[in-house]
Amino acid sequence: MVRNIVILGGSSHPQLNQKICDRLGIPEGNVLLSKFSVGETRVEIKESVRGKDVYIIQSSGGKVNDHLMELLIAISACKTASARKVTAVLPLFPYSRQSDIPYNKTGAPLTKASNPYNKPDFAYSFESKPQTPHPDNPPTQGLSNGVEGLHSGLSKLQVDEAISCAKSPQNGRFAQYSNASHAKGPKRSDTIDSLSSLTNSVFDTPPRYRGSSMSSTALNGNSHDENTPPSSNIQTPKKDCFQPRPGYKQWVAQAGTLVADLLTCAGADHIITMDLHDPQYQGFFDIPVDNLYGRPLLKKYIMGIPDYQQAVVVSPDAGGAKRATAIADGLSMPFALIHKERRPTKITDRQNATMMLVGDVSNRICILVDDLADTSNTITRAAKLLKKEGATKVYALLTHGVLSGDAIERINASALDKVVVTNSVPQEEHMKRCPKLEVLEIGDIFAEAIRRVHHGESISVLFQYD
């Protein structure tokens, strides 16, 4: 039995909360979780947590936003009640797939330059920003004559401008001070023509060119009407000239960084989670983060498959290749990869990614390994491709089976023979609707992690695959 510890379970996964408490041999903490009639979350701790280590278990399946707000309020309540340490145990981390700014299919600007920016005659606007030069491009040369040449050039320009002002005051920069009539008259910003030009610019109406008769008379000797604009030098501005530029979408918020800041500001001292979608997420925190692995459970299940060493471990996308190769190398199994080819052949094919298999799976059992399945579109398409390439059976091993939307119907109608997930999110309703689904227990792993963290022991043994 572990002493001086309080386990508080959130409303997201009561079965997992009870499993962890039974494993640790302690009762679950007394906490009231409810909602007011207006919809606000209510958290009230019914026992003393002063000077104790509090572990709050909350997953992110189902109503993610409600569960996240409930967790934040519970952490703040424990810190207010003088808890010695508050640890958030998140089997499935919320917003773990929004750790970076999304960008379009042309690639990030720092790695692949967009086509419009490569053109030398590209006109930059206030909405567009010059991007970082490509690594292959040589650096631009500086001033040829140095700073002295720049100062001499500016001095020469000022002398030329002073001479032009002396010869023709109307064309100079200080022409309003050389003409007495302009000095005695009203300021340019207070005239009716100024106000009308401002109004025209706001409502996109053609402006009046008041000074066109003076400039054309001085240059060409011809006079024009005051309201007639010159035809050669001034162009009418075009409407809707701004076009969105490819590259990063700067107006999309970084929800991953925000969630990390919220947990830290609420008072969390430690985070325990499993199989983050992006390992870089740990760098968003200023507090310790323990990212447990679900691979030992998946490896143990694979070893129960008949002739598993003749099977092939397949990654459904390039992002999970490292995760799949770790399992394949540990079990001395062959590895295959499914690559999504996004280069279109037609304009209508831009939204359809072609999946290509790299490896041999003919007359073999294929085991798809991924960290998360939400709509199950990726794994069902991968299973269809593997069966087309000659696979006898297709297993899908997933750490987090969110299975939202029509994922269950898609799995039932797919070529998958079995889908194996963990109970990081509740799976009771999914098992009733999907006969292909099998659930692995992760409560023992989190219970052991909590015990080791509480006693100050190392948790490296939980990261070992063998």
Buried (B, 14 or more C-beta within 10 A) or exposed (E): EBEEBBBBBBBBBEBBBBBBBEBBEBEBBEBEBEEEEEEEBEBEBEEEBEEBBBBBBBBBBBEBEBBBBBBBBBBBBBBEBEBEBBBBBBBBBBBBBBBBBEBEEEEBBEEEBBEEBEEEEEEEEEEBEEBEEEEEEEEEEEEEEEEEEEEEEEEEEEEEEEEEBEEEBBEBEEBBEBEEEEEEEEEEEEEEBBEBBEEEEEEEEEBBBBEBBBBBEEEEEEEBEEEEBEEEEEEEEEEEEEEEBBBBEEEEEBBBBEBBBBBBEBBBBBBBBBBBBBEEBBEBBEEEBBBBBBBBBBBEBBEEBEEBEEBBBBBBBEEBBEBBBBBBEBBEBBBBBBBBEEEBEEEEEEEEBEBEBEBEBEEBBBBBBBBBBBBBBBBBBBBBBBBEBEBBBBBBBBBBBBBBEEBBEBBBEBBBBBBBBBBBBBBEEBBEEBEBBBBBEBBEBBBBBBBBBBEEEEBEEBEEEE
